[in-house]
Amino acid sequence: MYKEFIICVIVIMLVIGGNIITQNNTKQSIEELNSYLAPIRQELLKESVDQKQAKYQMKETWKIWKKQYQKMAYYIEHDELEKVETELTKLNANIQTKEYATGVENLENCTFILEHIKDKSALKIVNLF
């Protein structure tokens, strides 16, 4: 009886430890991506948008997204990650076609989905049941 209890405690500790590690990685990845999306938002909200600057910022954001996608794909549903990638693709297309108002909308959707992923992966009582 004593051995089974020790094994159960170790398994529970490993599960909680793994969740904490993945939760911290998710939080860090989303914060980094949001820090790259914020300058794009500011650029798109200007009256005279510098398209060259917006394209450069979008290119840098794609680099970060690809790096973070590789890490998060191990433990986050691919459907959620594909939603973010879809919004980023739309945003990139909006920048290329100079449809900045629609680009801001897609950027907001992307930010919302990222926050949803962060909240969904958090270890909370609500998420357990």
N, C-alpha and C positions, 0 to 999 in steps of 0.2 A: 504494500500500500504506500509506503514511504517513497519508493522509487518512482511510482506513477505520478505522485504529487510533484516531485522534483522535475520530472520530464515535462509535465504540464506547465509548471512555472517557467521553465526555460523556453518552451515553445511560445508562450504568451509574451515573454520578454523579447524574444526574437521578432515576433510579429509587430509589437509596438515599436521596437527599435527600427525596424525596416520602414514602418510607416512614417516615423519621425524623419528619417533620412530622405525618403522620397518627397515628403511634404516640404521640407526645407529646400530641396532641389527645385521643386515646382515653384515655390514662392520666389526663389532667387531668379529662376529663368524668366518668370512672368514680369518681375520687376525690371529686369534687364531689357526685355523686349519693350515694355512700356516706356522705358527711358529713351528708347530709339524712336518710338511712335510719337512722343510728345513734340519734338521739333518739327516733325512732319505736319502735325496738327497746327502748330503755330504758323508754319509756312503757308499752309493751305488757307488759313483764315485771314491772311494779309490781303489788302486790296489789290496790290500788284505782286502776284506770286512769281518768284524766281523759279522757273521750271527746271533749270539746270540744277539748282540746289535741291529742289524737291526730288528729282531723279536720283541724285547722289545719296540723299538720306534714305530713299527707298531701297537703293542697292545695298547700303550698309545694313538696313533692317533685314533684308533677305538673308544676308550672310549670318546674322545673329539667329534668325529664325531657323535656318537649316541646322546650325550647331545645336540649338536647344531642342529642335524636333528629334534629333538623333538620340538625345538623352531621355526625353520624356516619352518616346514611343515604347519604351520597355514596360511602362507601368500605367500609362494613361490610355483610355480608349482612343483608337485611331479615328473614330468618327468625330470626336471633339477636336482633335488636332487638324483634321481635314477641314472643319468649319473655319478655323483660324486661317488656314492656308488659302481657302476660298476667298475670304474677306481681304487678305493681303494681295491676292491676285487681282481682285476687283479694284482695290486701291491703286495698285500699280497701273492698271489699265486706265483708270480715271486720271492719273497724273500724266500718262502718255498722251491722252486725248484732251487734256486741259479741262476736264469736267470736275472742277475742284469742289463744288458744293456736294456732289454725289460722293466724291472721295472722302470728304469729312464724315459723311454718313456711314460709309463702309469702315472707316477708321474707328468710329464709335462702336459699331457692331463688333469689330475685332476686339476692342478693349473690353466690351461686355462679355464676350465669350471667354477671353482670357481670365477675367475675374471669376466667371462661373466655374472654370476648370480649377482655379485655386480654391474656391469655396467647396467645391464638390470633393476634392481630394483631402480636405482638412479632417483631422480626427476630432469629430464632434459627436455628441450624443445623438443629435438629429440625423447625422449621416450613418450611424450604426443601426438604426431601426427603421 
